[in-house]
Amino acid sequence: SEESVIASSLISRKGKVMFFRQRKLFWQIFTVNMLIVLGSIIAVGWYSSRSVDSFYVEESATDLTNRANLIRSTVAGLLVEGGSEKLKKFTIDSGRASGTRITVIDESGKVLADSNEDPARMDNHRSRPEIDTAFGGTPGSSMRFSNTLGERMLYSAIPLTEQKGSVTTVLRLSVPITGID
């Protein structure tokens, strides 16, 4: 009988020990699994955000290029007429109507007309990436901070007029990208 009491106390002690070990093991597995799940959620969220951002920027750049192509012939006609006041008025009116900033730049980088600013007070634009690409003969786009407007902008430029095989004027359109941010 004394042996049975000792045996039952050992069993209950072993049972408790096993219970505590199982509980400790559960929390170790649970913590590791939760870290894996949280890490996966963060990675998928970051990737999704980047993908949506990239898609939106590409679609917006395509939209700007399409808008530029729509007004291309009118701007080119105004340049041929030589009416700088008519060109300035057209860019201002069209820019306000479409919610788009419109800029016309000559081959030296001088701004001929702009829908938001006085061209006489604007910097030389020849070294801007999208304009440099457009002077190379293909549409270009870039995203950067605008010192003139004080916000991040998406720019898209297309070659406008050519003379003797080289681009002489570029049409650039831009919109703020606060929606993406």
C-alpha positions as CSV (number, residue, x, y, z in Angstrom):
1,S,0.0,0.0,0.0
2,E,2.9,2.3,0.7
3,E,4.3,1.5,-2.7
4,S,1.0,2.3,-4.4
5,V,0.9,5.8,-2.7
6,I,4.5,6.5,-3.9
7,A,3.7,5.2,-7.4
8,S,0.5,7.4,-7.7
9,S,2.4,10.5,-6.5
10,L,5.1,9.9,-9.1
11,I,2.5,9.5,-11.9
12,S,0.7,12.7,-10.9
13,R,4.0,14.6,-10.7
14,K,4.9,13.2,-14.2
15,G,1.5,14.2,-15.5
16,K,2.0,17.8,-14.2
17,V,5.5,17.9,-15.7
18,M,4.1,16.7,-19.0
19,F,1.3,19.3,-18.9
20,F,3.7,22.2,-18.3
21,R,6.0,21.0,-21.0
22,Q,3.1,20.7,-23.5
23,R,2.0,24.2,-22.6
24,K,5.5,25.7,-22.9
25,L,5.8,24.0,-26.3
26,F,2.4,25.4,-27.5
27,W,3.5,29.0,-26.8
28,Q,6.8,28.5,-28.5
29,I,5.1,27.2,-31.6
30,F,2.4,29.8,-31.4
31,T,4.9,32.7,-31.2
32,V,6.9,31.5,-34.1
33,N,3.8,30.9,-36.3
34,M,2.5,34.4,-35.4
35,L,5.8,36.0,-36.4
36,I,5.7,34.1,-39.7
37,V,2.1,35.2,-40.4
38,L,2.7,38.8,-39.5
39,G,5.9,38.9,-41.6
40,S,4.0,37.4,-44.6
41,I,1.2,40.0,-44.2
42,I,3.7,42.9,-44.1
43,A,5.5,41.6,-47.1
44,V,2.3,41.1,-49.2
45,G,1.1,44.5,-48.1
46,W,4.3,46.2,-49.2
47,Y,4.4,44.4,-52.5
48,S,0.8,45.2,-53.2
49,S,1.3,48.8,-52.4
50,R,4.3,49.0,-54.7
51,S,2.5,47.2,-57.5
52,V,-0.6,49.5,-57.3
53,D,1.7,52.6,-57.1
54,S,3.6,51.5,-60.2
55,F,0.5,50.7,-62.1
56,Y,-1.1,54.1,-61.3
57,V,2.0,56.0,-62.3
58,E,2.3,54.1,-65.6
59,E,-1.4,54.7,-66.4
60,S,-1.2,58.3,-65.5
61,A,1.9,58.8,-67.7
62,T,0.0,57.1,-70.6
63,D,-3.0,59.4,-70.0
64,L,-0.8,62.5,-70.0
65,T,0.8,61.4,-73.3
66,N,-2.6,60.9,-74.8
67,R,-3.7,64.3,-73.6
68,A,-0.6,65.8,-75.2
69,N,-1.4,64.1,-78.5
70,L,-4.9,65.5,-78.4
71,I,-3.7,69.1,-78.3
72,R,-0.5,68.6,-80.3
73,S,-1.9,69.9,-83.7
74,T,-3.5,73.0,-82.1
75,V,-0.3,74.0,-80.3
76,A,1.8,73.3,-83.4
77,G,-0.5,75.5,-85.4
78,L,-0.2,78.3,-82.9
79,L,3.6,78.0,-83.1
80,V,3.5,78.2,-86.9
81,E,1.3,81.3,-86.7
82,G,3.8,82.9,-84.4
83,G,1.1,84.2,-82.0
84,S,2.7,83.8,-78.6
85,E,-0.2,85.5,-76.9
86,K,-2.6,83.0,-78.5
87,L,-0.4,80.2,-77.5
88,K,-0.2,81.4,-73.9
89,K,-4.0,81.8,-73.8
90,F,-4.6,78.4,-75.2
91,T,-2.3,76.7,-72.7
92,I,-3.9,78.5,-69.8
93,D,-7.5,77.8,-71.0
94,S,-6.7,74.1,-71.8
95,G,-4.8,73.6,-68.6
96,R,-7.5,74.9,-66.4
97,A,-10.2,72.9,-68.3
98,S,-8.3,69.6,-68.0
99,G,-6.7,70.1,-64.6
100,T,-3.3,69.7,-66.3
101,R,-0.3,71.8,-66.4
102,I,0.8,72.5,-70.0
103,T,4.2,73.8,-71.0
104,V,5.7,74.4,-74.4
105,I,9.6,74.5,-74.6
106,D,11.9,75.4,-77.4
107,E,15.1,73.6,-78.4
108,S,17.2,75.9,-76.2
109,G,15.1,75.0,-73.1
110,K,13.3,78.3,-73.0
111,V,9.7,78.1,-71.9
112,L,7.4,79.6,-74.6
113,A,4.1,79.1,-72.8
114,D,2.9,77.6,-69.5
115,S,-0.6,77.2,-68.1
116,N,0.4,77.9,-64.4
117,E,3.4,80.4,-64.5
118,D,4.8,83.3,-66.4
119,P,7.2,81.8,-68.9
120,A,9.6,84.9,-68.5
121,R,10.2,84.0,-64.9
122,M,10.8,80.2,-65.4
123,D,14.1,78.4,-65.4
124,N,15.6,76.8,-68.5
125,H,14.0,73.3,-68.9
126,R,16.4,71.7,-71.4
127,S,18.1,69.4,-68.8
128,R,14.8,68.0,-67.4
129,P,14.7,64.2,-68.1
130,E,11.4,64.0,-69.8
131,I,12.2,67.0,-72.0
132,D,15.7,65.6,-72.9
133,T,14.0,62.4,-74.0
134,A,11.4,64.2,-76.1
135,F,14.1,66.2,-77.8
136,G,15.6,62.8,-78.7
137,G,12.5,62.1,-80.7
138,T,10.5,59.8,-78.3
139,P,8.0,60.6,-75.6
140,G,9.4,60.8,-72.1
141,S,8.1,60.9,-68.6
142,S,9.4,61.4,-65.1
143,M,8.2,61.9,-61.6
144,R,9.9,64.5,-59.3
145,F,9.3,67.5,-57.0
146,S,8.3,70.7,-58.7
147,N,10.1,73.8,-57.3
148,T,7.6,76.0,-59.1
149,L,4.5,74.4,-57.6
150,G,6.0,73.0,-54.4
151,E,4.7,69.4,-54.8
152,R,5.6,66.1,-56.5
153,M,4.5,66.0,-60.1
154,L,4.3,63.4,-62.9
155,Y,5.6,64.9,-66.2
156,S,5.1,63.6,-69.7
157,A,6.6,65.3,-72.8
158,I,6.3,64.6,-76.5
159,P,8.2,66.0,-79.5
160,L,6.0,68.7,-81.0
161,T,7.7,70.2,-84.1
162,E,10.6,69.1,-86.2
163,Q,12.9,70.9,-88.6
164,K,15.6,69.2,-90.7
165,G,15.2,65.9,-88.8
166,S,15.6,67.4,-85.3
167,V,13.0,68.2,-82.7
168,T,12.7,72.0,-82.3
169,T,9.8,72.2,-79.8
170,V,8.5,69.9,-77.0
171,L,5.0,69.8,-75.4
172,R,5.0,68.8,-71.8
173,L,2.0,68.0,-69.6
174,S,2.0,67.4,-65.8
175,V,-0.3,66.6,-62.9
176,P,0.3,66.3,-59.2
177,I,0.7,62.8,-57.8
178,T,-0.8,63.5,-54.4
179,G,-3.4,60.8,-55.1
180,I,-0.6,58.1,-55.2
181,D,1.1,59.5,-52.0
